[in-house]
Amino acid sequence: MSQATLKIGFVGAGAIHFGRPEVPWDHASRLEKIGGLEVIGIVDPDTCRSEEVLNERLASPDHGHIYANCRLLTDYRELLGMKPDVVFIGIPPAYRGSPKEGKNLELEFARAGIHVFVEKPLSLVPPEEFTPYAGAVADACRTNNIVLSVGYMFRYHAAVLKMKELIAQHGGKVMAFNARYYFAYTEGVNKYWFNTEFSGGPIVEQATHFCDLARYIVGDIDMTSLHTIMLNDTDKGDAGKLMYVADKAEDDIPANKRIPRVTLSHWRFQDSGLGTLMHSVTLPGSRYQATIDVQLDGLQLSLIDPYESTSVLRVRNLKGGNPNQDQDFVFENDDTYLRELETFIKAVRQRNQSLIKSSYEDAMKTYELTWAIRRQGEVKI
Ligand SMILES: NC(=O)c1ccc[n+]([C@@H]2O[C@H](COP(=O)([O-])OP(=O)(O)OC[C@H]3O[C@@H](n4cnc5c(N)ncnc54)[C@H](O)[C@@H]3O)[C@@H](O)[C@H]2O)c1
């Protein structure tokens, strides 16, 4: 039986939806692969950008037809009026995730009965202000039987799924979780990442994926145990000075709004051992480096470079194998974005929120964690 074509709208014509040469993300090309849909609107006030991406897509001999009836819009309310089945919201958090009129996109789409895929971070406003809004969004989804997914794609990564499987097989509690996420900052940067006021800073905006994995792999965190220190641009001794910021992206940002160069945080899990996170802005080029080590009694799992097309899960296991030898599980061309979006589209077709690994309510807890880390480390000026 053929499936009905889903009508889709994009809010944001930026990199997350339509890519950029140096980044691995691009929701449109994954959705084109999945098929069974047509794009009816792209909303972006930057009409040069939206025109450019639409023309590129229309030129594709394989997928151009998906965009044949696509309209370019400048306000999300125009898209709302067109009643798509599904909306993808991928704009910076300063323009969404807020109870303020014009920024409450998630709520408006959910109340209109439109399924929502929204990017991380959920918001930019402090959690106290955001929580009632998040509750209203979750209520609207339940009332209207709407599927909502938040873009924590690593929850769908084959290596992360394997980690969870091996931990369950081994049994026992995680004793230590250690995430390292190093931002490569000298090429192809997005200027808004450098301004804490606009992006929320590197923990809220970027390391949020690794805070989310801490919660997904191990469990919730005892917030009272959290401790953070940061190295800033203005710290004595000048160790925090960055010399190679691409495109002068920081020149017009006041020193106290510049992102921390190093963030170190640690905590106790509510029902497991201890966790640490280190984020730094140091690496040359555009290739980020990320590693997560998870240790249980007699088991170590290291997830190496989940952002790369080939990533490795290195396992040292007391049970079954040489306890002194590493066993590598190699994941070649694992497309975690594709798996995330396939799951979302399937959930929409079945109206089955339970297939989604990252709901708004769950992502809210990750948002709170990233804010707690940030607040703990920021020097009050
Ligand atoms: N999950 C991931 O791996 C991942 C990767 C990249 C970005 N993101 C997230 O996606 C979001 C967007 O990031 P990006 O890299 O695409 O940014 P971007 O700067 O490349 O593009 C953002 C676009 O949004 C447009 N925009 C701004 N306000 C708008 C509004 N009110 N309505 C419609 N369009 C508007 C801008 O004109 C711009 O074209 C961010 O929250 C980011 O954290 C997630």
The ligand as an ORCA input file, in Angstrom:
! r2SCAN-3c Opt
* xyz 0 1
  N      22.230     18.476     15.880
  C      23.313     18.950     15.305
  O      24.290     18.247     15.079
  C      23.345     20.395     14.884
  C      24.305     20.818     13.962
  C      24.283     22.160     13.559
  C      23.368     23.040     14.085
  N      22.460     22.609     15.004
  C      21.498     23.549     15.595
  O      20.646     24.071     14.582
  C      20.309     25.421     14.861
  C      20.663     26.266     13.631
  O      22.047     26.169     13.385
  P      22.683     26.378     11.924
  O      24.065     25.854     12.006
  O      21.752     25.890     10.873
  O      22.746     27.983     11.878
  P      22.970     28.885     10.597
  O      23.513     30.169     11.118
  O      23.749     28.160      9.544
  O      21.517     29.120     10.011
  C      20.490     29.671     10.764
  C      19.483     30.261      9.772
  O      18.327     30.638     10.519
  C      17.824     31.828      9.923
  N      16.903     32.465     10.872
  C      17.183     33.255     11.947
  N      16.046     33.627     12.558
  C      15.026     33.051     11.857
  C      13.624     33.067     12.021
  N      13.036     33.708     13.041
  N      12.873     32.374     11.142
  C      13.452     31.698     10.135
  N      14.789     31.656      9.917
  C      15.560     32.332     10.779
  C      19.076     32.619      9.602
  O      18.823     33.647      8.657
  C      20.003     31.522      9.072
  O      19.883     31.366      7.659
  C      21.080     25.793     16.118
  O      20.255     25.675     17.230
  C      22.184     24.744     16.212
  O      22.601     24.458     17.529
  C      22.426     21.302     15.384
*
